[in-house]
Amino acid sequence: MSVSPPASPLPPGSTIGILGGGQLGRMLALAAARLGFDVVILDPEENSPAGRVASRQIVGPYDDKWALKRLAEVCDVVTYEFENVPAATVAELTSLGILVAPGAKALAAAQDRVVEKSFLAEIGVPTVAFAAVETADDLAAAVARIGAPSLLKTRREGYDGKGQAWVQRAGDAPASFDKIGGKPAILEAPADFVRELSVIAARGHNGEIACYPLSDNHHEGGVLRRTSAPAKVSEATRDQAEAIVAKILTALEYVGVIGVELFELAGGKLLVNEFAPRVHNTGHWTQDGCEVDQFEQHIRAVAGWPLGPTAPRAHVEMTNLLGQEVEAWAKLAAEPETRIHLYGKGEARPGRKMGHVNRLRGLKD
């Protein structure tokens, strides 16, 4: 069963459901409230960061049919803040007559790294060489074909550097496979890149596409540390990135905001590392740097509203606040060109994303 998009934009006072109660759901809920929407969060944990700023939270697992029925009864459209929403959840909501955006096609591609890379290859989007790995023998054959060093990743789940292991030499393959728990995986050739870029873009129900300026990203230990945007890129690089994201959005029949991570090679060619069918950490700079940020843009898209302008108002350096770094909130709040965004999480565990700051580096007229 499929559900048709709204014939007209959802009016203020409509209700948007969000699967997931973390920081992305929180910022989506705040953006929706600014536009006059009510928001209902579905999350397994009580008192979630998003639930505390929404109109209501339903507590329950994402595959709980009773919880999904309650969500469907009160919502006009449902979206999500993370890409590991069970496929059965989308199917159940669809069977109840509720539109889920982005749709099942995007989720299926993003949830499995082999499916994702294969999809990108099929639509002519460049990536690193890769091979599917099910067994230790598969891995040995893949290393022989792709070479070493190469990066082994679990096919499903794993984020911020988790579920990954480098195969430095062919002889390391068995140990690397053990390190990821012997799970189905993908082996990827390394990218000899000069920097990591990303593009945040949105597509509406009517096929309208809007792209934000590229951002320049710096990771540490597999976790995004800083984003600088708009990135200094050539017109050719910008055009290349926008063509890539337009291909992805169109092929997926996508609705909402997407984040596409890119490797820029020495000659200027861009390779897609991965995409996320949701608002994205590298797009947080838009909250203070653009006329309409990625969170409002996502709500506009799923609600059938016109997409907003993406022009930058300032150059922004976004820094994630990890663990105990959030305790510097008072000092950060005193910096005149720093805008602080805290996620309302309790325990500041090492490496946990507790918030971020946007530092405005030169305002535009």
C-alpha positions in Angstrom: 0.0 0.0 0.0 1.2 3.5 -0.7 -0.1 6.8 0.6 -0.5 9.8 -1.6 1.2 13.1 -0.7 -1.1 15.9 0.6 -3.1 17.6 -2.2 -2.4 20.9 -0.5 0.1 22.1 2.1 -0.7 21.0 5.7 -2.1 24.1 7.5 -0.7 25.3 10.8 -2.4 23.4 13.6 -1.8 20.1 11.8 0.2 17.4 13.7 3.6 16.0 12.6 4.8 12.7 14.1 8.5 12.2 14.7 10.0 8.7 15.2 12.9 9.3 17.6 13.3 11.5 20.6 17.0 12.5 20.4 18.6 15.9 19.6 17.6 15.9 15.9 14.0 15.2 16.9 14.2 18.0 19.4 15.4 20.5 16.9 12.8 19.4 14.4 10.1 19.8 17.0 11.2 23.3 17.8 11.2 24.2 14.1 7.8 22.7 13.6 6.4 24.7 16.6 7.7 27.9 15.0 5.6 27.2 12.0 2.5 26.5 14.0 2.5 22.7 14.0 1.9 20.3 16.8 4.4 17.5 17.2 4.1 14.0 18.7 7.2 12.1 19.4 7.4 8.3 19.5 10.4 7.0 21.5 11.1 4.0 23.7 12.4 6.1 26.6 10.3 8.5 28.8 11.5 12.1 29.1 13.4 12.1 25.9 15.1 15.4 24.7 12.5 15.8 21.9 9.6 14.7 24.0 10.1 17.5 26.5 9.7 20.2 23.8 6.9 18.5 21.8 3.2 18.6 22.3 3.2 15.0 23.4 5.3 11.9 23.5 4.1 8.3 23.0 6.4 5.9 24.9 7.0 2.6 23.2 9.2 0.6 20.8 9.2 1.6 17.2 7.7 -1.7 16.2 4.9 -1.7 18.8 1.7 -1.8 16.7 -0.4 -0.3 19.6 2.0 2.7 19.8 2.0 3.1 16.0 -1.8 3.0 15.9 -1.9 5.8 18.6 0.6 7.8 16.5 -1.4 7.3 13.3 -4.6 8.4 15.0 -3.3 11.9 15.9 -0.8 12.7 13.0 -1.2 14.0 9.5 2.3 13.0 8.4 5.2 11.1 10.1 8.9 11.7 9.7 12.0 10.4 11.6 15.2 11.6 13.1 17.4 8.5 12.5 17.8 6.1 9.6 17.5 2.8 11.5 13.7 2.9 11.8 12.5 -0.7 11.2 11.1 -1.3 7.8 8.1 -2.9 9.5 7.3 0.4 11.2 7.0 2.3 7.9 4.9 -0.5 6.5 2.6 -0.5 9.5 2.1 3.3 9.4 1.5 3.2 5.7 -1.1 0.4 6.2 -2.8 2.8 8.6 -3.1 5.4 5.9 -0.3 7.7 7.2 2.3 9.2 4.9 5.9 8.6 6.1 8.5 11.0 4.6 11.2 10.3 3.6 9.9 7.0 2.3 10.7 3.4 2.6 13.0 3.4 -0.5 15.4 5.9 1.1 15.4 4.0 4.4 16.2 0.6 2.6 19.2 2.1 0.8 20.6 4.0 3.9 20.2 1.1 6.3 22.5 -1.3 4.4 25.9 -0.1 3.2 26.1 -2.6 0.4 22.7 -1.7 -0.8 23.6 2.0 -0.5 26.8 1.7 -2.5 25.1 -0.5 -5.1 22.3 2.1 -5.5 24.8 4.9 -6.0 26.7 2.9 -8.6 23.4 2.1 -10.4 22.5 5.8 -10.8 26.0 6.8 -11.9 27.2 8.5 -8.7 30.9 7.8 -8.0 32.1 6.0 -4.8 35.2 4.1 -3.7 35.6 0.5 -4.8 33.7 -1.9 -2.5 32.8 -5.5 -2.0 30.1 -7.3 0.0 31.5 -9.6 2.8 29.5 -12.4 4.5 32.3 -14.7 5.7 36.0 -14.6 6.5 36.7 -16.2 3.1 34.7 -13.4 1.4 36.9 -10.9 3.2 40.1 -12.6 2.1 38.9 -12.6 -1.5 37.8 -8.9 -1.3 41.1 -7.8 0.1 42.9 -9.7 -2.7 40.8 -7.7 -5.2 40.6 -4.3 -3.6 43.9 -4.3 -1.8 45.1 -3.2 1.6 44.8 -1.0 3.6 41.1 -1.0 3.2 38.2 -0.3 5.6 35.8 -3.0 6.8 32.4 -1.8 8.0 29.3 -3.7 9.3 26.5 -3.5 6.6 24.0 -2.3 9.1 24.0 0.1 12.0 27.3 1.5 13.4 27.9 5.2 13.4 30.5 7.7 14.6 33.3 5.2 13.8 31.6 2.2 15.5 31.4 -1.1 13.7 34.5 -0.4 11.7 38.0 -1.9 11.4 41.0 -1.2 9.1 42.6 -4.1 7.3 46.1 -2.8 7.1 47.6 -5.9 5.5 46.0 -9.0 4.0 47.1 -11.1 7.0 45.0 -8.8 9.3 41.8 -9.8 7.6 40.7 -12.5 10.2 41.4 -10.2 13.1 39.5 -7.3 11.5 36.5 -9.6 10.8 36.5 -10.7 14.5 36.7 -7.1 15.6 33.4 -6.3 14.0 31.9 -9.4 15.4 31.9 -11.5 12.2 28.8 -9.6 11.0 27.9 -9.1 7.4 30.0 -6.3 6.1 31.3 -4.1 3.3 35.0 -3.7 2.4 35.8 -0.3 1.0 39.0 1.0 -0.7 40.5 4.0 1.0 39.8 7.4 -0.6 42.9 9.5 -1.1 41.0 12.7 -0.3 42.2 16.2 0.5 39.2 17.1 2.6 35.7 15.9 3.6 32.8 18.0 2.3 29.1 17.6 2.6 26.0 19.0 1.0 22.6 19.4 2.7 19.7 19.5 0.4 15.9 19.1 0.4 13.3 17.9 -2.0 9.6 18.6 -1.8 6.5 16.5 -2.7 6.4 18.3 -6.1 10.0 17.5 -6.9 11.4 21.0 -6.0 15.0 20.8 -4.9 16.9 23.3 -2.7 20.6 22.9 -1.9 22.6 24.6 0.9 26.2 25.8 0.4 28.8 23.0 0.9 30.4 22.6 4.3 34.0 21.6 5.1 34.1 18.9 7.8 36.7 17.7 10.2 36.4 14.3 12.0 38.3 12.9 15.0 38.1 9.3 15.9 35.2 8.8 13.4 33.1 11.5 15.1 32.4 14.9 13.5 34.3 17.6 15.4 33.9 20.7 13.4 32.1 22.0 10.3 33.0 25.2 8.5 30.5 26.7 6.1 30.1 27.9 3.5 33.1 26.0 2.3 35.6 27.6 0.0 34.9 25.7 -3.2 35.1 26.3 -6.9 32.0 26.8 -9.0 32.8 23.4 -10.7 32.9 21.7 -7.3 29.6 23.2 -6.2 27.9 22.2 -9.5 29.3 18.7 -9.2 28.0 18.3 -5.6 24.6 19.7 -6.5 24.3 17.4 -9.5 25.2 14.4 -7.3 22.6 15.2 -4.7 19.9 15.9 -7.3 20.5 12.5 -8.8 20.1 10.8 -5.4 17.0 12.8 -4.4 15.3 12.1 -7.7 16.1 8.4 -7.9 14.8 7.9 -4.3 11.6 9.9 -4.9 12.7 11.6 -1.8 10.8 14.1 0.4 12.6 16.0 3.2 16.2 17.0 4.0 19.2 14.7 3.2 22.8 14.9 4.2 25.4 13.6 1.6 29.0 13.2 2.8 31.6 13.6 0.1 35.4 13.1 -0.4 37.1 15.7 -2.5 40.1 14.2 -4.4 43.2 16.1 -5.3 42.0 16.6 -8.9 38.7 18.0 -7.8 36.6 14.9 -8.3 34.0 14.2 -5.7 33.2 10.7 -4.3 30.1 10.0 -2.2 31.0 8.4 1.2 27.5 8.0 2.4 24.1 9.7 2.7 21.7 10.0 5.6 18.0 10.3 4.9 17.4 12.9 7.6 18.7 16.2 8.9 22.4 16.0 9.5 25.1 17.0 12.0 27.0 18.8 9.2 24.0 21.0 8.6 23.7 22.4 12.1 25.6 25.5 10.9 22.4 26.5 9.0 20.6 27.3 12.3 22.5 30.6 12.6 24.0 30.9 9.1 21.1 30.7 6.8 17.7 32.3 6.2 15.9 29.0 6.7 17.8 26.3 8.5 17.7 22.5 7.7 15.2 21.7 10.5 12.6 24.2 9.2 13.4 23.1 5.7 12.6 19.5 6.5 9.3 20.4 8.2 8.4 22.5 5.2 9.2 19.6 2.8 7.2 16.9 4.6 4.3 19.2 5.2 4.1 20.1 1.5 5.1 23.8 2.0 7.3 25.6 -0.5 11.0 25.2 0.3 12.6 28.1 1.9 15.7 30.1 0.8 19.1 28.5 1.5 21.3 31.6 1.1 24.0 32.1 3.7 23.8 35.1 6.1 27.2 34.4 7.7 30.2 32.2 7.7 29.8 29.7 10.5 32.1 27.3 12.4 30.1 24.6 14.1 31.7 22.6 16.9 30.2 19.6 18.6 30.2 19.6 22.4 31.2 16.1 23.5 30.8 14.8 27.0 32.1 17.2 29.7 32.7 19.9 27.2 29.1 21.0 27.7 30.0 22.2 31.2 31.6 25.2 29.6 28.1 26.5 28.6 28.4 29.7 30.7 31.7 30.7 29.1 30.4 29.9 25.6 27.2 31.8 26.2 29.3 34.9 27.1 31.0 34.9 23.7 29.3 37.5 21.6 29.5 35.7 18.2 28.8 32.2 19.6 25.3 30.7 19.5 24.9 27.7 21.8 22.5 24.8 21.2 22.1 22.3 24.0 20.2 19.0 23.7 18.8 18.6 27.1 20.5 15.3 27.8 21.2 14.1 31.3 24.5 12.2 31.7 27.5 13.8 29.9 29.3 10.5 29.0 32.7 10.7 27.2 32.1 11.2 23.5 28.4 11.8 23.8 27.0 14.6 21.8 25.6 17.0 24.3 25.2 20.1 22.1 26.9 22.3 19.6 28.0 25.8 19.2 27.9 28.0 16.0 30.5 30.7 15.9 29.7 33.4 13.4 32.8 34.3 11.5 31.9 37.4 9.6 28.3 38.5 9.1 26.9 39.2 5.7 24.9 42.3 4.9 
